[in-house]
Amino acid sequence: MESAIPAHLAVPRTRPSRVPDDFRPAYPSFVARTPESTAQVVMAYLGAQRPAGAEPGETPAALVQALAGPDGPAHHDRATQVRRDGPTDVVTVAYWDDPAAFDRWFARHREPWLTDRDGGGRWVGAGCATGSRRRRPTRCTTRAGSTSSARATGSGCARAAASA
């Protein structure tokens, strides 16, 4: 069916047609933009859980140094959730565009992060995605909890990228 709007007057929508003019999102939303030359992004989630009633505190100095050190991420974000009647969760999300650099960084900093708990629990989750707009991404992941006895020795993101 042909559009009733002439081609010279058509413009891309800025919001879906069913959204009212006075709509305000409940919370802000963000998106990462990477150069077109970026073929792969690795994300690591480093979580710390503090006991109920504990203050979230600052990011541990060792993690701040690790993120700024050799093979560290190009960027990282931090989120905190303070539950009314439960623990406080602090998650640092770090981003790499070089899977081999991430694997080197992860090999050095994974165990220290999981063993230095400051009276709470720690966890790590990592994933990488490759792909273009025309094909589905290839993903690899690793997760390890601070209480887990079966811990992965590396993320394998560089190996997965090489085989993709």
C-alpha angles and dihedrals in degrees: 000000000000120000118249089221112087113241093243090058098043118111131175115267117253093201137009115281093243095058113103120236093246096050115138119184116241091235136005119272128208137193130198119232119202131185114266087246090068107106099174140019125200120200125193122192113204110189132190125185120201123200120266112286094018119129114247091236127188126311105277111266091235091058092046089053093045093051091050094042134087114318089006121153124278090232140003137188131202128212129185129196118191110194118208097229103012146049127316115243123206118186126186114197114199127190130208130179092195114067093194091055089050092050090052092047093046092050090056101041109030099083096042089052093050097044100045098070106161091217095310142073128280133200140177131208123178134179140168133200131197130179147094133254089269101055138042116264121256112230137195126181143183129189128184129176124209090243096045119115093195103068125173116236095217143353098251090214093132091049091049091049091052092053096044 
